[in-house]
């Protein structure tokens, strides 16, 4: 198939349609609005449904409503909007309702800025909502990778009956790259929902007894039992979904850890360091939850420093430390406010850590 | 012998969790009775709110889900998109609908969503133990207005039916009461008409039930019905506020 030049936000939206998604509910917010705009016409062209919600609180509730009805549904927003959506994400995890979310993240806290940021790491991977649950989180480094992640995420969400979040950032949402779109899947027909998703609400006539999607358990024993019953699926996710890319680790004196668009800037810094005779490598987590802690075992004995590079004051660094297990000093090269790291800054920062001038 | 009354198949044979004298049970039964008479029990999806009636799915024998506080209309909006030919309703109390969920109910009505909302107005927060609601009457004592609600401090009670009736997308709006057999019979007619509005895909249908909360009002069940009659009905007048020709 020929490649097409597409803006990230539009490519992610199109990938969802290719995956058989026919429902989208969203609220405008920069830098993800093109995704909402694209869905507003593209879904109708394929017989889907689009509603521009009155708020992110309503949007996530609509996403939950479509998910519990058995529909293949996508939602998207950006950082402050995702913060509002945490109510519904926690609710969906509690009730085991699957859907896919795209967070085209920007700088924070508060209203922050509309420029790219990676300070949503905590709210994405640590469960920004209340209670014991995990959201599966993937971080694409290119539009093509994001397209594939969105495409695959729906099956993953359905398999585990759990929301999946694609954590992109403003840079990936706004830039254009050539992409090859995946093949169009047949969408699930309404009459087939009871067969494919027997837990979904379709009216009890299809099965002869009522289905209830519920979160409340007033008896503590009952809630304990329910959480214990669904908890093993998170161990299963750790086994099946953990993914990362290791680049240039062999013999590396310094190992960077970076995800998303920042990982591409780090690669340029690695080339700069190579010109100075310094061997540097990269661990790029592809799944942020589950986090690829095992990747750190691939780091060689030549390594003198591990550096987390993020567009934040240091959030992923917590996981980097858990992976490093005190085997190497861990430090941060961060940038905030919507500012981006440059290859020179990263290279200079690494040299400082290594004590090289 | 001729059967003059039967308990509806729409309700599970169980004891509800509601307090003695609470009219939730009557409202539940009316909605389920009408759905049974319409032959819709197999094709219904309901949304329960946060509040006492979060448990309504234990008593109503239809497919149901729970909602985050106030968001039921947004959830129902999407359910109806996935299952456009199923009967979809929300069942919400006044804390849920008239306070935290005002945005969702107004916007769903505004979009002319083709589902029904059954709104229980008992002028108080029930489940959390009797706090002031937007619908609490002036002078009414609650745990957060211990000297009684005042206009100066809380403003006047909100009339949701009148508010929603100003919206074009809301096609049917009626307020009923559950304090007496005569009013209960009128309430059933309102539920029937609301169901027909959805069956005919005319738009949003809304029935407000003036209800009792004897526990948090500190009254006996009988006195609670009297209090409703003497205090709520004068402020919240009963009747059809808006009704399309097609269901008259």
Interface residues (C-beta under 8 A of the other chain):
Chain A: X23 X25 X49 X51 X53 X54 X55 X57 X58 X59 X61 X62 X63 X64 X65 X66 X68 X69 X70 X71 X73 X87 X88 X91 X95 X190 X193 X201 X202 X203 X204 X205 X206 X210 X211 X212 X213 X214 X215 X216
Chain B: X41 X42 X43 X44 X45 X47 X54 X55 X57 X61 X62 X63 X64 X65 X66 X67 X68 X71 X74 X75 X76 X77 X78 X79 X81 X82 X83 X86 X87 X103 X104 X107 X111
